[in-house]
Amino acid sequence: MYRYLILLGLIFLQGCASKSGGDLPSSFEDQSQKLDNESPSMINTRLGIEYMRLGQHEVALQKLQKALEIDDRNVEANTGLALLYERLNQNESVSKYYETALAIEPNNSSTHNNYGSFLCRFNRGEEAQTHFKRALENPLYKTPELAYTNAGLCALKTQDRNKAMEFFRKALETRPEFPVALFHLADLSEQRDDITEAQAYYKRFVAVSMQTPASLWLGIRLARRTNDKNAEASYSLVLRSKFPESEEAKMFRNLEGSTK
């Protein structure tokens, strides 16, 4: 279930570059003209995060550190370093850079969102929810669906399913086709035996997202609940052929074995 945090983590890398929660550039080429008009600190920040996306962590670290050497009050560079150190599992440095960024700019929604996600990973759910709430208080925050969805994922870690569903629904009010929220609402609805609602959310999820082992396993469960043999065969075939070593494929094989 929580592998979807990986997806959100990738989105976070896009969300940390703008003071209003906007996306980072998708490539160097797209931003060549903008880079010419930016400060040296911001240029190094954008390059650092781009290198982070490419998995070139050593170069990313050099660029982000250079950005702070030029301007130690660069919020985006501080947030970028927090994200990079989190990727490198140097967690003792993560909070330092998030807190520095928030001391400079207390209302930065993207930073609150990212920091909340980090805190949730270490079972500091109450603190995490405070940061998600702060992120959502900013009316200029461009991607509130991220904070709502992260708040929902964090609620799931404490088994508060009702609260999680509330957050996921709010995410969809902001962005109706946000796949992470759609998947979890489908999954939670199936667990609550609300199969009609689960199918509705799942259909919306499939329409906007590539299938994953977790979503295929959910599709198999829903097909079994509705006795849809064709759908079960289709989902199970994809699961076994594309993700044969996944935990979900193992669970399906166990299920097959138990019903023979």
Phi and psi in degrees as GROMACS dihedral restraints (atoms count N, CA, C in turn):
[ dihedral_restraints ]
;  ai    aj    ak    al  type     phi  dphi    fc
    3     4     5     6     1   -82.7    20    10
    4     5     6     7     1     2.2    20    10
    6     7     8     9     1   -63.8    20    10
    7     8     9    10     1   -18.2    20    10
    9    10    11    12     1   -67.6    20    10
   10    11    12    13     1   -16.0    20    10
   12    13    14    15     1   -61.0    20    10
   13    14    15    16     1   -29.1    20    10
   15    16    17    18     1   -63.5    20    10
   16    17    18    19     1   -45.0    20    10
   18    19    20    21     1   -59.0    20    10
   19    20    21    22     1   -46.5    20    10
   21    22    23    24     1   -64.3    20    10
   22    23    24    25     1   -35.3    20    10
   24    25    26    27     1   -60.1    20    10
   25    26    27    28     1   -38.6    20    10
   27    28    29    30     1   -66.0    20    10
   28    29    30    31     1   -38.4    20    10
   30    31    32    33     1   -66.9    20    10
   31    32    33    34     1   -35.6    20    10
   33    34    35    36     1   -57.7    20    10
   34    35    36    37     1   -37.2    20    10
   36    37    38    39     1   -61.0    20    10
   37    38    39    40     1   -28.5    20    10
   39    40    41    42     1   -80.3    20    10
   40    41    42    43     1   -30.5    20    10
   42    43    44    45     1   -83.9    20    10
   43    44    45    46     1    -7.6    20    10
   45    46    47    48     1   -93.4    20    10
   46    47    48    49     1    -1.2    20    10
   48    49    50    51     1   -90.4    20    10
   49    50    51    52     1   -16.1    20    10
   51    52    53    54     1  -116.3    20    10
   52    53    54    55     1   140.9    20    10
   54    55    56    57     1   -65.5    20    10
   55    56    57    58     1   -17.7    20    10
   57    58    59    60     1  -105.8    20    10
   58    59    60    61     1    13.0    20    10
   60    61    62    63     1    85.4    20    10
   61    62    63    64     1    17.9    20    10
   63    64    65    66     1   -79.6    20    10
   64    65    66    67     1   176.6    20    10
   66    67    68    69     1   -83.1    20    10
   67    68    69    70     1   154.4    20    10
   69    70    71    72     1   -77.6    20    10
   70    71    72    73     1   161.6    20    10
   72    73    74    75     1   -61.8    20    10
   73    74    75    76     1   146.4    20    10
   75    76    77    78     1   -83.3    20    10
   76    77    78    79     1   -16.5    20    10
   78    79    80    81     1  -158.5    20    10
   79    80    81    82     1   161.9    20    10
   81    82    83    84     1   -61.5    20    10
   82    83    84    85     1   -42.8    20    10
   84    85    86    87     1   -61.0    20    10
   85    86    87    88     1   -40.6    20    10
   87    88    89    90     1   -61.4    20    10
   88    89    90    91     1   -26.3    20    10
   90    91    92    93     1  -112.9    20    10
   91    92    93    94     1    12.1    20    10
   93    94    95    96     1   -58.9    20    10
   94    95    96    97     1   -39.5    20    10
   96    97    98    99     1   -70.9    20    10
   97    98    99   100     1   -40.4    20    10
   99   100   101   102     1   -65.1    20    10
  100   101   102   103     1   -38.4    20    10
  102   103   104   105     1   -61.3    20    10
  103   104   105   106     1   -34.0    20    10
  105   106   107   108     1   -61.4    20    10
  106   107   108   109     1   -26.2    20    10
  108   109   110   111     1  -100.2    20    10
  109   110   111   112     1     5.2    20    10
  111   112   113   114     1  -103.4    20    10
  112   113   114   115     1   163.5    20    10
  114   115   116   117     1   -69.6    20    10
  115   116   117   118     1   156.8    20    10
  117   118   119   120     1   -56.9    20    10
  118   119   120   121     1   -35.2    20    10
  120   121   122   123     1   -64.7    20    10
  121   122   123   124     1   -43.4    20    10
  123   124   125   126     1   -70.2    20    10
  124   125   126   127     1   -35.6    20    10
  126   127   128   129     1   -60.1    20    10
  127   128   129   130     1   -46.6    20    10
  129   130   131   132     1   -64.3    20    10
  130   131   132   133     1   -35.0    20    10
  132   133   134   135     1   -63.9    20    10
  133   134   135   136     1   -49.3    20    10
  135   136   137   138     1   -63.4    20    10
  136   137   138   139     1   -40.1    20    10
  138   139   140   141     1   -65.0    20    10
  139   140   141   142     1   -41.0    20    10
  141   142   143   144     1   -60.5    20    10
  142   143   144   145     1   -44.4    20    10
  144   145   146   147     1   -71.2    20    10
  145   146   147   148     1   -34.0    20    10
  147   148   149   150     1   -64.3    20    10
  148   149   150   151     1   -43.3    20    10
  150   151   152   153     1   -63.6    20    10
  151   152   153   154     1   -34.7    20    10
  153   154   155   156     1   -61.9    20    10
  154   155   156   157     1   -42.4    20    10
  156   157   158   159     1   -59.3    20    10
  157   158   159   160     1   -36.3    20    10
  159   160   161   162     1   -81.0    20    10
  160   161   162   163     1    -2.7    20    10
  162   163   164   165     1    81.5    20    10
  163   164   165   166     1    10.3    20    10
  165   166   167   168     1   -93.1    20    10
  166   167   168   169     1    75.4    20    10
  168   169   170   171     1   -68.3    20    10
  169   170   171   172     1   -35.3    20    10
  171   172   173   174     1   -64.7    20    10
  172   173   174   175     1   -45.1    20    10
  174   175   176   177     1   -66.6    20    10
  175   176   177   178     1   -40.4    20    10
  177   178   179   180     1   -58.2    20    10
  178   179   180   181     1   -43.8    20    10
  180   181   182   183     1   -61.7    20    10
  181   182   183   184     1   -43.8    20    10
  183   184   185   186     1   -60.5    20    10
  184   185   186   187     1   -44.0    20    10
  186   187   188   189     1   -67.1    20    10
  187   188   189   190     1   -43.3    20    10
  189   190   191   192     1   -69.5    20    10
  190   191   192   193     1   -38.8    20    10
  192   193   194   195     1   -64.9    20    10
  193   194   195   196     1   -38.6    20    10
  195   196   197   198     1   -62.8    20    10
  196   197   198   199     1   -39.7    20    10
  198   199   200   201     1   -59.1    20    10
  199   200   201   202     1   -40.8    20    10
  201   202   203   204     1   -76.2    20    10
  202   203   204   205     1   -28.7    20    10
  204   205   206   207     1   -62.1    20    10
  205   206   207   208     1   -36.6    20    10
  207   208   209   210     1   -76.9    20    10
  208   209   210   211     1   -41.9    20    10
  210   211   212   213     1  -148.1    20    10
  211   212   213   214     1    99.4    20    10
  213   214   215   216     1   -74.1    20    10
  214   215   216   217     1    -3.7    20    10
  216   217   218   219     1  -101.9    20    10
  217   218   219   220     1    18.3    20    10
  219   220   221   222     1   -77.8    20    10
  220   221   222   223     1   106.4    20    10
  222   223   224   225     1   -62.9    20    10
  223   224   225   226     1   -42.9    20    10
  225   226   227   228     1   -64.6    20    10
  226   227   228   229     1   -37.1    20    10
  228   229   230   231     1   -68.3    20    10
  229   230   231   232     1   -41.3    20    10
  231   232   233   234     1   -62.2    20    10
  232   233   234   235     1   -43.7    20    10
  234   235   236   237     1   -66.2    20    10
  235   236   237   238     1   -40.1    20    10
  237   238   239   240     1   -60.8    20    10
  238   239   240   241     1   -41.1    20    10
  240   241   242   243     1   -66.5    20    10
  241   242   243   244     1   -37.8    20    10
  243   244   245   246     1   -60.0    20    10
  244   245   246   247     1   -45.6    20    10
  246   247   248   249     1   -64.0    20    10
  247   248   249   250     1   -40.4    20    10
  249   250   251   252     1   -66.0    20    10
  250   251   252   253     1   -45.9    20    10
  252   253   254   255     1   -65.2    20    10
  253   254   255   256     1   -30.9    20    10
  255   256   257   258     1   -65.5    20    10
  256   257   258   259     1   -41.7    20    10
  258   259   260   261     1   -61.7    20    10
  259   260   261   262     1   -34.9    20    10
  261   262   263   264     1   -87.1    20    10
  262   263   264   265     1     3.9    20    10
  264   265   266   267     1    60.6    20    10
  265   266   267   268     1    28.1    20    10
  267   268   269   270     1   -98.7    20    10
  268   269   270   271     1    69.0    20    10
  270   271   272   273     1   -68.9    20    10
  271   272   273   274     1   -19.9    20    10
  273   274   275   276     1   -67.1    20    10
  274   275   276   277     1   -22.5    20    10
  276   277   278   279     1   -92.2    20    10
  277   278   279   280     1   -16.1    20    10
  279   280   281   282     1   -64.5    20    10
  280   281   282   283     1   -53.6    20    10
  282   283   284   285     1   -60.0    20    10
  283   284   285   286     1   -37.2    20    10
  285   286   287   288     1   -55.7    20    10
  286   287   288   289     1   -46.8    20    10
  288   289   290   291     1   -76.4    20    10
  289   290   291   292     1   -35.3    20    10
  291   292   293   294     1   -63.1    20    10
  292   293   294   295     1   -45.1    20    10
  294   295   296   297     1   -68.3    20    10
  295   296   297   298     1   -33.7    20    10
  297   298   299   300     1   -63.7    20    10
  298   299   300   301     1   -44.4    20    10
  300   301   302   303     1   -61.1    20    10
  301   302   303   304     1   -42.2    20    10
  303   304   305   306     1   -74.8    20    10
  304   305   306   307     1   -26.2    20    10
  306   307   308   309     1   -67.4    20    10
  307   308   309   310     1   -34.5    20    10
  309   310   311   312     1   -75.9    20    10
  310   311   312   313     1   -42.9    20    10
  312   313   314   315     1  -137.1    20    10
  313   314   315   316     1    85.4    20    10
  315   316   317   318     1   -63.3    20    10
  316   317   318   319     1   -21.0    20    10
  318   319   320   321     1  -103.9    20    10
  319   320   321   322     1    18.4    20    10
  321   322   323   324     1   -75.0    20    10
  322   323   324   325     1   107.2    20    10
  324   325   326   327     1   -64.5    20    10
  325   326   327   328     1   -40.9    20    10
  327   328   329   330     1   -62.0    20    10
  328   329   330   331     1   -39.9    20    10
  330   331   332   333     1   -67.9    20    10
  331   332   333   334     1   -42.8    20    10
  333   334   335   336     1   -59.3    20    10
  334   335   336   337     1   -42.8    20    10
  336   337   338   339     1   -62.1    20    10
  337   338   339   340     1   -48.1    20    10
  339   340   341   342     1   -63.9    20    10
  340   341   342   343     1   -43.1    20    10
  342   343   344   345     1   -66.1    20    10
  343   344   345   346     1   -39.3    20    10
  345   346   347   348     1   -59.8    20    10
  346   347   348   349     1   -41.8    20    10
  348   349   350   351     1   -62.5    20    10
  349   350   351   352     1   -41.8    20    10
  351   352   353   354     1   -61.9    20    10
  352   353   354   355     1   -47.4    20    10
  354   355   356   357     1   -62.0    20    10
  355   356   357   358     1   -37.8    20    10
  357   358   359   360     1   -63.1    20    10
  358   359   360   361     1   -35.9    20    10
  360   361   362   363     1   -57.5    20    10
  361   362   363   364     1   -28.9    20    10
  363   364   365   366     1  -106.8    20    10
  364   365   366   367     1    28.0    20    10
  366   367   368   369     1    59.7    20    10
  367   368   369   370     1    32.0    20    10
  369   370   371   372     1  -105.7    20    10
  370   371   372   373     1    59.4    20    10
  372   373   374   375     1   -62.8    20    10
  373   374   375   376     1   -39.4    20    10
  375   376   377   378     1   -64.4    20    10
  376   377   378   379     1   -43.7    20    10
  378   379   380   381     1   -64.6    20    10
  379   380   381   382     1   -40.2    20    10
  381   382   383   384     1   -60.6    20    10
  382   383   384   385     1   -45.3    20    10
  384   385   386   387     1   -64.0    20    10
  385   386   387   388     1   -30.9    20    10
  387   388   389   390     1   -62.5    20    10
  388   389   390   391     1   -41.5    20    10
  390   391   392   393     1   -71.3    20    10
  391   392   393   394     1   -38.4    20    10
  393   394   395   396     1   -61.7    20    10
  394   395   396   397     1   -41.5    20    10
  396   397   398   399     1   -61.8    20    10
  397   398   399   400     1   -42.9    20    10
  399   400   401   402     1   -62.9    20    10
  400   401   402   403     1   -39.0    20    10
  402   403   404   405     1   -60.5    20    10
  403   404   405   406     1   -40.9    20    10
  405   406   407   408     1   -80.2    20    10
  406   407   408   409     1   -13.3    20    10
  408   409   410   411     1   -73.9    20    10
  409   410   411   412     1   -15.5    20    10
  411   412   413   414     1   -84.0    20    10
  412   413   414   415     1   112.2    20    10
  414   415   416   417     1   -67.2    20    10
  415   416   417   418     1   -13.9    20    10
  417   418   419   420     1   -93.7    20    10
  418   419   420   421     1    -0.2    20    10
  420   421   422   423     1   -65.2    20    10
  421   422   423   424     1   120.7    20    10
  423   424   425   426     1   -82.3    20    10
  424   425   426   427     1   -19.8    20    10
  426   427   428   429     1  -128.8    20    10
  427   428   429   430     1    59.9    20    10
  429   430   431   432     1   -63.5    20    10
  430   431   432   433     1   -21.1    20    10
  432   433   434   435     1   -59.8    20    10
  433   434   435   436     1   -27.5    20    10
  435   436   437   438     1   -67.5    20    10
  436   437   438   439     1   -47.8    20    10
  438   439   440   441     1   -66.6    20    10
  439   440   441   442     1   -41.5    20    10
  441   442   443   444     1   -61.6    20    10
  442   443   444   445     1   -43.1    20    10
  444   445   446   447     1   -68.6    20    10
  445   446   447   448     1   -40.6    20    10
  447   448   449   450     1   -64.8    20    10
  448   449   450   451     1   -37.6    20    10
  450   451   452   453     1   -61.7    20    10
  451   452   453   454     1   -38.6    20    10
  453   454   455   456     1   -66.1    20    10
  454   455   456   457     1   -43.8    20    10
  456   457   458   459     1   -62.3    20    10
  457   458   459   460     1   -37.6    20    10
  459   460   461   462     1   -68.5    20    10
  460   461   462   463     1   -38.9    20    10
  462   463   464   465     1   -63.3    20    10
  463   464   465   466     1   -35.2    20    10
  465   466   467   468     1   -62.8    20    10
  466   467   468   469     1   -34.8    20    10
  468   469   470   471     1   -63.7    20    10
  469   470   471   472     1   -25.8    20    10
  471   472   473   474     1  -101.6    20    10
  472   473   474   475     1    14.5    20    10
  474   475   476   477     1    64.2    20    10
  475   476   477   478     1    21.3    20    10
  477   478   479   480     1   -90.5    20    10
  478   479   480   481     1    80.9    20    10
  480   481   482   483     1   -70.5    20    10
  481   482   483   484     1   -36.6    20    10
  483   484   485   486     1   -63.5    20    10
  484   485   486   487     1   -43.5    20    10
  486   487   488   489     1   -65.6    20    10
  487   488   489   490     1   -39.8    20    10
  489   490   491   492     1   -59.9    20    10
  490   491   492   493     1   -45.3    20    10
  492   493   494   495     1   -63.0    20    10
  493   494   495   496     1   -37.4    20    10
  495   496   497   498     1   -60.7    20    10
  496   497   498   499     1   -45.0    20    10
  498   499   500   501     1   -65.9    20    10
  499   500   501   502     1   -42.7    20    10
  501   502   503   504     1   -63.5    20    10
  502   503   504   505     1   -38.7    20    10
  504   505   506   507     1   -64.4    20    10
  505   506   507   508     1   -38.2    20    10
  507   508   509   510     1   -65.7    20    10
  508   509   510   511     1   -35.3    20    10
  510   511   512   513     1   -60.6    20    10
  511   512   513   514     1   -40.5    20    10
  513   514   515   516     1   -73.3    20    10
  514   515   516   517     1   -25.7    20    10
  516   517   518   519     1   -64.0    20    10
  517   518   519   520     1   -32.0    20    10
  519   520   521   522     1   -82.5    20    10
  520   521   522   523     1   -42.8    20    10
  522   523   524   525     1  -140.7    20    10
  523   524   525   526     1    93.3    20    10
  525   526   527   528     1   -58.4    20    10
  526   527   528   529     1   -21.5    20    10
  528   529   530   531     1  -107.0    20    10
  529   530   531   532     1    22.3    20    10
  531   532   533   534     1   -73.3    20    10
  532   533   534   535     1   112.6    20    10
  534   535   536   537     1   -66.0    20    10
  535   536   537   538     1   -34.9    20    10
  537   538   539   540     1   -64.3    20    10
  538   539   540   541     1   -43.9    20    10
  540   541   542   543     1   -66.1    20    10
  541   542   543   544     1   -40.9    20    10
  543   544   545   546     1   -60.8    20    10
  544   545   546   547     1   -45.0    20    10
  546   547   548   549     1   -60.2    20    10
  547   548   549   550     1   -48.6    20    10
  549   550   551   552     1   -69.0    20    10
  550   551   552   553     1   -32.8    20    10
  552   553   554   555     1   -67.3    20    10
  553   554   555   556     1   -38.4    20    10
  555   556   557   558     1   -63.1    20    10
  556   557   558   559     1   -45.5    20    10
  558   559   560   561     1   -63.5    20    10
  559   560   561   562     1   -47.2    20    10
  561   562   563   564     1   -67.2    20    10
  562   563   564   565     1   -36.5    20    10
  564   565   566   567     1   -65.0    20    10
  565   566   567   568     1   -39.0    20    10
  567   568   569   570     1   -63.9    20    10
  568   569   570   571     1   -40.4    20    10
  570   571   572   573     1   -64.7    20    10
  571   572   573   574     1   -29.4    20    10
  573   574   575   576     1   -88.2    20    10
  574   575   576   577     1     5.4    20    10
  576   577   578   579     1    66.4    20    10
  577   578   579   580     1    20.3    20    10
  579   580   581   582     1   -94.5    20    10
  580   581   582   583     1    79.8    20    10
  582   583   584   585     1   -70.5    20    10
  583   584   585   586     1   -35.5    20    10
  585   586   587   588     1   -61.6    20    10
  586   587   588   589     1   -46.5    20    10
  588   589   590   591     1   -66.4    20    10
  589   590   591   592     1   -40.8    20    10
  591   592   593   594     1   -60.1    20    10
  592   593   594   595     1   -44.1    20    10
  594   595   596   597     1   -64.1    20    10
  595   596   597   598     1   -38.2    20    10
  597   598   599   600     1   -64.1    20    10
  598   599   600   601     1   -45.3    20    10
  600   601   602   603     1   -67.1    20    10
  601   602   603   604     1   -39.0    20    10
  603   604   605   606     1   -65.4    20    10
  604   605   606   607     1   -40.7    20    10
  606   607   608   609     1   -60.7    20    10
  607   608   609   610     1   -41.3    20    10
  609   610   611   612     1   -66.1    20    10
  610   611   612   613     1   -38.7    20    10
  612   613   614   615     1   -62.1    20    10
  613   614   615   616     1   -48.8    20    10
  615   616   617   618     1   -61.6    20    10
  616   617   618   619     1   -30.8    20    10
  618   619   620   621     1   -70.9    20    10
  619   620   621   622     1   -20.9    20    10
  621   622   623   624     1  -121.5    20    10
  622   623   624   625     1    -2.8    20    10
  624   625   626   627     1  -138.1    20    10
  625   626   627   628     1   150.9    20    10
  627   628   629   630     1   -70.2    20    10
  628   629   630   631     1   148.7    20    10
  630   631   632   633     1   -73.9    20    10
  631   632   633   634     1   146.8    20    10
  633   634   635   636     1  -122.6    20    10
  634   635   636   637     1   168.3    20    10
  636   637   638   639     1   -55.1    20    10
  637   638   639   640     1   -41.2    20    10
  639   640   641   642     1   -64.8    20    10
  640   641   642   643     1   -41.6    20    10
  642   643   644   645     1   -72.5    20    10
  643   644   645   646     1   -34.3    20    10
  645   646   647   648     1   -66.4    20    10
  646   647   648   649     1   -39.7    20    10
  648   649   650   651     1   -64.0    20    10
  649   650   651   652     1   -39.1    20    10
  651   652   653   654     1   -64.2    20    10
  652   653   654   655     1   -42.6    20    10
  654   655   656   657     1   -59.9    20    10
  655   656   657   658     1   -39.4    20    10
  657   658   659   660     1   -63.8    20    10
  658   659   660   661     1   -45.1    20    10
  660   661   662   663     1   -61.6    20    10
  661   662   663   664     1   -43.6    20    10
  663   664   665   666     1   -65.3    20    10
  664   665   666   667     1   -39.4    20    10
  666   667   668   669     1   -62.3    20    10
  667   668   669   670     1   -40.1    20    10
  669   670   671   672     1   -66.9    20    10
  670   671   672   673     1   -38.2    20    10
  672   673   674   675     1   -66.0    20    10
  673   674   675   676     1   -25.3    20    10
  675   676   677   678     1  -109.4    20    10
  676   677   678   679     1     5.5    20    10
  678   679   680   681     1    57.8    20    10
  679   680   681   682     1    38.8    20    10
  681   682   683   684     1   -95.2    20    10
  682   683   684   685     1    90.2    20    10
  684   685   686   687     1   -64.3    20    10
  685   686   687   688     1   -38.1    20    10
  687   688   689   690     1   -64.9    20    10
  688   689   690   691     1   -44.4    20    10
  690   691   692   693     1   -64.8    20    10
  691   692   693   694     1   -42.2    20    10
  693   694   695   696     1   -61.0    20    10
  694   695   696   697     1   -43.4    20    10
  696   697   698   699     1   -64.3    20    10
  697   698   699   700     1   -40.9    20    10
  699   700   701   702     1   -65.7    20    10
  700   701   702   703     1   -49.2    20    10
  702   703   704   705     1   -65.8    20    10
  703   704   705   706     1   -40.3    20    10
  705   706   707   708     1   -67.9    20    10
  706   707   708   709     1   -34.9    20    10
  708   709   710   711     1   -63.4    20    10
  709   710   711   712     1   -44.7    20    10
  711   712   713   714     1   -65.5    20    10
  712   713   714   715     1   -42.2    20    10
  714   715   716   717     1   -61.3    20    10
  715   716   717   718     1   -45.3    20    10
  717   718   719   720     1   -72.5    20    10
  718   719   720   721     1   -33.3    20    10
  720   721   722   723     1   -83.5    20    10
  721   722   723   724     1   -38.4    20    10
  723   724   725   726     1   -92.9    20    10
  724   725   726   727     1   -29.5    20    10
  726   727   728   729     1  -132.7    20    10
  727   728   729   730     1    55.8    20    10
  729   730   731   732     1   -65.0    20    10
  730   731   732   733     1   -24.7    20    10
  732   733   734   735     1   -97.9    20    10
  733   734   735   736     1     4.4    20    10
  735   736   737   738     1   -73.1    20    10
  736   737   738   739     1   158.2    20    10
  738   739   740   741     1   -61.5    20    10
  739   740   741   742     1   -35.4    20    10
  741   742   743   744     1   -67.3    20    10
  742   743   744   745     1   -37.1    20    10
  744   745   746   747     1   -64.9    20    10
  745   746   747   748     1   -38.2    20    10
  747   748   749   750     1   -65.0    20    10
  748   749   750   751     1   -40.7    20    10
  750   751   752   753     1   -64.4    20    10
  751   752   753   754     1   -37.9    20    10
  753   754   755   756     1   -65.9    20    10
  754   755   756   757     1   -42.5    20    10
  756   757   758   759     1   -62.0    20    10
  757   758   759   760     1   -39.4    20    10
  759   760   761   762     1   -63.1    20    10
  760   761   762   763     1   -39.5    20    10
  762   763   764   765     1   -64.8    20    10
  763   764   765   766     1   -42.4    20    10
  765   766   767   768     1   -60.9    20    10
  766   767   768   769     1   -43.7    20    10
  768   769   770   771     1   -64.3    20    10
  769   770   771   772     1   -34.8    20    10
  771   772   773   774     1   -77.3    20    10
  772   773   774   775     1   -16.5    20    10
  774   775   776   777     1  -103.3    20    10
  775   776   777   778     1     0.9    20    10
